[in-house]
Amino acid sequence: MKKYLLFFFITVTFTVFSQGRKDIKPDRIIDVGAMGISDKFQIALDCSTEKLSSWSGLNKLVEEDCGTIQFGVSQNNSVTVGSSFYFEIFYNNTSTSGAHLIGVKGTYK
C-alpha cells in the first residue's frame, strides 16, 4: 500500500509542476535576428525581485542568476544555416512567487 501511495504522490507532484510550466506564456519575446554559435545576447533581471530559474537550448555565459545575464546559442547538429530557433528562459519573481518566461527567437547564421 505504501508503494502505491508513494507512486501516486510522485505522479501528482510531477503533473502539477510540469503543468504549471506549460501554462506560462512569454512575458516578452526577444528577436535576436541572425545569430552564430560564437555570438551572444543578454537579458537584465532585477536582483531585488527577479531570479533566473532555468533555460533551454542556450549556453549561459555568466555565473549570475540576476542582473545582466549573457547567453549564447548551443551547438546543435540538427540545425543548418538559415534555420530558425526558439528557446525559453524561465525566471521567478521573488516578491510575488510567480514564474515568468522570456522567449528568444532568431535564425542560425
C-alpha positions as CSV (number, residue, x, y, z in Angstrom):
1,M,0.0,0.0,0.0
2,K,2.8,2.4,0.8
3,K,4.4,1.8,-2.6
4,Y,1.1,2.8,-4.3
5,L,0.7,5.9,-2.2
6,L,4.3,7.0,-2.9
7,F,3.8,6.4,-6.6
8,F,0.5,8.4,-6.6
9,F,2.1,11.3,-4.6
10,I,5.1,11.4,-7.0
11,T,2.9,11.3,-10.1
12,V,0.6,14.1,-8.8
13,T,3.5,16.3,-7.8
14,F,5.2,15.9,-11.2
15,T,2.0,16.5,-13.0
16,V,1.2,19.7,-11.1
17,F,4.7,21.2,-11.5
18,S,5.0,20.3,-15.2
19,Q,1.5,21.6,-15.9
20,G,2.5,24.9,-14.2
21,R,5.3,25.4,-16.7
22,K,3.1,24.6,-19.7
23,D,0.6,27.3,-18.7
24,I,3.2,30.1,-18.6
25,K,3.0,32.4,-21.6
26,P,6.1,34.5,-22.5
27,D,6.1,38.0,-20.9
28,R,8.2,39.1,-23.9
29,I,9.8,37.6,-26.9
30,I,13.3,38.7,-27.8
31,D,14.1,38.5,-31.6
32,V,17.9,38.2,-31.8
33,G,17.9,38.1,-35.6
34,A,20.7,36.1,-37.3
35,M,23.0,34.6,-34.7
36,G,26.0,32.4,-34.9
37,I,27.4,29.9,-32.4
38,S,30.0,32.4,-31.2
39,D,27.5,35.3,-30.8
40,K,25.9,36.2,-27.5
41,F,22.9,38.2,-26.2
42,Q,22.0,39.4,-22.8
43,I,18.9,39.9,-20.6
44,A,18.6,42.0,-17.5
45,L,16.9,40.8,-14.4
46,D,16.3,43.0,-11.3
47,C,18.2,41.4,-8.4
48,S,15.8,42.7,-5.8
49,T,12.8,40.8,-7.3
50,E,13.8,38.5,-10.2
51,K,16.0,35.4,-10.2
52,L,16.8,33.1,-13.1
53,S,15.4,29.6,-12.6
54,S,16.0,27.6,-15.8
55,W,16.7,27.9,-19.5
56,S,16.6,25.5,-22.5
57,G,18.7,25.3,-25.7
58,L,21.1,28.1,-24.6
59,N,24.5,28.3,-23.1
60,K,24.6,30.5,-20.0
61,L,27.9,32.6,-20.3
62,V,28.0,34.2,-16.8
63,E,27.7,32.9,-13.2
64,E,25.0,35.3,-12.0
65,D,21.3,34.5,-11.7
66,C,20.2,38.1,-11.8
67,G,21.4,41.4,-13.2
68,T,22.9,41.3,-16.7
69,I,23.0,37.7,-17.8
70,Q,24.6,36.7,-21.1
71,F,23.6,33.7,-23.2
72,G,24.8,32.1,-26.4
73,V,23.2,29.6,-28.8
74,S,24.1,26.0,-28.1
75,Q,25.8,23.9,-30.7
76,N,23.1,21.7,-32.2
77,N,23.9,19.2,-35.0
78,S,20.3,19.1,-36.3
79,V,20.2,22.7,-37.4
80,T,21.5,24.3,-40.6
81,V,22.4,27.8,-41.6
82,G,19.2,29.8,-42.1
83,S,17.0,27.6,-39.9
84,S,15.0,29.3,-37.2
85,F,15.1,28.7,-33.5
86,Y,13.0,29.4,-30.4
87,F,14.3,29.0,-26.8
88,E,12.8,29.8,-23.4
89,I,14.3,31.4,-20.3
90,F,12.3,31.0,-17.0
91,Y,12.7,33.3,-14.1
92,N,10.9,33.8,-10.7
93,N,9.5,37.0,-9.3
94,T,10.6,36.7,-5.6
95,S,8.1,39.3,-4.4
96,T,5.0,37.5,-5.9
97,S,6.4,34.0,-6.1
98,G,5.3,33.9,-9.7
99,A,7.1,32.2,-12.6
100,H,7.8,34.1,-15.8
101,L,9.1,33.3,-19.2
102,I,11.1,35.1,-21.8
103,G,11.1,33.7,-25.4
104,V,14.2,34.0,-27.5
105,K,13.8,33.6,-31.3
106,G,16.1,34.1,-34.3
107,T,17.9,32.3,-37.1
108,Y,21.2,30.4,-37.2
109,K,23.9,32.1,-39.4
